[in-house]
Amino acid sequence: MRLFEAREKAERIRFRLDRATNLQADDTAVTEEASVKSSLRDLEIVPDLTPSLARVLAESHNRLEIPGHAVQAFVFSSSEVQASCTSKSLDKCVLKFSSALINLLSEEELSFVIGHELGHFLLQHGKTRPESQLVGEDLRMCRYQEISADRIGLLACKSFNIVVRTLMKLVSGLSSEYLTFDTEAFLRQMRDFHPDMPSTDSTTHPPTLIRTQALLWFSKCLSDSQPNTLPDSATMYELDVKVQKLLEPYISAWEDTERKNEQEAKRSLLLWLAAENVCEDGKLTSTEFGKLKTLLGGDKAKELQAYLRSLNARDVLSIIAEKKGKSIKRYEQVTGGKSSRQTLKDLRERVTQALQ
Ligand SMILES: [Zn+2]
């Protein structure tokens, strides 16, 4: 088994909008660090200590034709259902699974999750920006990457029914005892979910129902008699166009929400920077108030004036500083960790100009 052959195969089912990126060079050190850290803290999946997990892991990477030495996997103790793949290096990845995830899933279901994570490795998704620096465009790409990784997950577990079971468990956190695995009924929920529903959720994963539908279509492109034969490129193209149509309205809706949140955070930041500026000398003069109205709009300026008047003169500056700090944090939060430095500089200039 050779890794580059496994990669070639994976490339053939990469979702067409999930474009291979080359933002960073092969960074073996990051993967090594993850491996050392986990070795010290977590339990490594090995035949002697976790025989059934080691077997599922081996079966999964064998099915994907990934040599065993390229995969190291750990379990860590957590009540949250989580799985991750560190793959900054071309030839090795470190997988991590929470104990809650392992306890929730059967062996077959686990092989879907393992396959999904190995999909990120094969398609080199780890070589994009670190999560803390994601910007709008990257978030979109992350969602596309999930579609590709799911397909590799399906190849690892070999059955769409297992995928549905896994996704229903992951989305609900419930064990089989409480669930009926009815794909049709599960997908029907999607029709009740509209993309224009407000969502403040900036998660990198597309909603489970979209993932399920996209995988159902993909599974129909695979031949029952020859499950190892991948669909030809024309079939993949047709499938991807369909998935794109399904996904796009949701992504646009998320982006609208993200944009709105950003604008709102910016407005709040502008307000507190202006407040800071006008209160420097301890009072808000009527000339200043006139300029504030131009900068913030009449209603906002009046609101601010009333608020400042309600404060104890001694506390005004410290309260404004606190509010400004919170606005900066909020801005960084809604922009996915984007640095606020340039925005702060621009807004400050606007305030100085408007209020001079
Ligand atoms: Zn993923």
Boltz pocket constraint, residues with backbone or C-beta under 6 A from the ligand:
constraints:
  - pocket:
      binder: B
      contacts: [[A, 116], [A, 117], [A, 120], [A, 146], [A, 149]]
      max_distance: 6.0
